[in-house]
Amino acid sequence: MHVEIVTPEKVLLSAEVDSVAVPGINGEFQMLNNHEAIVSVLVAGKVKIDGKIELDESIAKEFATGEDGRLEYHIKGGVLEFNNNKAIVLAD
């Protein structure tokens, strides 16, 4: 699946990944390949990405690696759209 994290300033990440987990209003949820289409409001928390991702040096400092080895990006809130194996996170 493909994931994009978009901030007001730039497209922070655009990559092929195995899965992505996001902080939804009712708790964290995860999407894998062929997940049903969804649009969701996101709350403050971490976007967690699993897969072999090579970050450009210019954005690597924006991400952390979680205890489970997944790449993490902290958001203050936002919106997620998932459709046709593409997740777009519009992050604050």
C-alpha positions in Angstrom: 0.0 0.0 0.0 1.0 3.6 -0.4 1.0 6.2 2.3 1.4 10.0 2.2 1.8 12.3 5.2 1.0 15.8 4.2 1.5 18.8 6.4 0.5 22.4 5.7 4.1 23.0 4.6 4.9 20.0 2.4 4.4 16.4 1.5 6.5 14.9 4.3 6.4 11.3 3.3 5.3 9.4 0.2 6.2 5.7 0.3 5.2 2.1 -0.2 4.6 0.5 3.2 3.2 -2.7 4.8 0.8 -1.0 7.2 -0.1 2.2 8.8 -1.8 2.9 12.2 -3.4 6.2 13.1 -4.9 7.8 16.2 -8.7 7.9 15.5 -11.4 9.5 17.6 -12.3 6.1 19.1 -8.7 4.9 19.4 -5.8 3.7 17.3 -6.7 1.7 14.2 -4.5 0.0 11.5 -4.9 -0.4 7.8 -3.3 -3.1 5.6 -3.5 -3.7 1.9 -7.1 -3.9 0.6 -8.6 -2.2 3.6 -12.1 -0.9 3.1 -12.3 2.8 2.0 -12.5 5.1 5.0 -12.3 8.8 5.9 -11.6 9.5 9.6 -10.8 12.5 11.8 -7.6 12.0 13.7 -6.6 13.2 17.2 -3.3 14.0 18.7 -1.0 10.9 18.7 1.4 8.9 16.6 1.1 7.8 13.0 2.9 4.4 13.0 4.2 3.0 9.8 5.5 -0.5 9.2 7.7 -1.3 6.2 11.2 -0.9 4.8 11.3 2.9 4.4 14.4 4.9 3.5 14.0 8.5 4.8 15.7 11.4 3.1 18.1 13.1 5.5 16.1 16.3 5.3 13.0 14.7 6.9 14.6 11.9 9.0 14.7 14.1 12.1 10.9 14.5 12.0 10.4 10.8 12.7 11.2 8.4 15.5 11.4 4.7 15.8 9.0 3.2 18.3 9.7 0.3 20.7 8.1 -2.1 18.2 10.5 -0.9 15.5 7.8 1.0 13.5 8.5 4.5 12.2 6.5 7.1 14.1 5.4 10.6 13.3 3.6 12.7 16.0 0.5 14.7 14.9 -1.7 17.2 16.7 -4.7 16.1 14.7 -5.8 15.8 11.2 -7.8 13.7 8.7 -7.1 10.4 7.0 -8.5 9.1 3.7 -7.9 5.5 2.6 -9.0 4.4 -0.8 -7.6 2.0 -3.4 -4.6 1.0 -1.2 -3.5 4.6 -0.7 -3.6 6.3 2.7 -3.4 10.1 2.8 -2.8 11.6 6.2 -3.5 15.4 6.3 -1.7 16.3 9.5 -1.6 19.3 11.7 
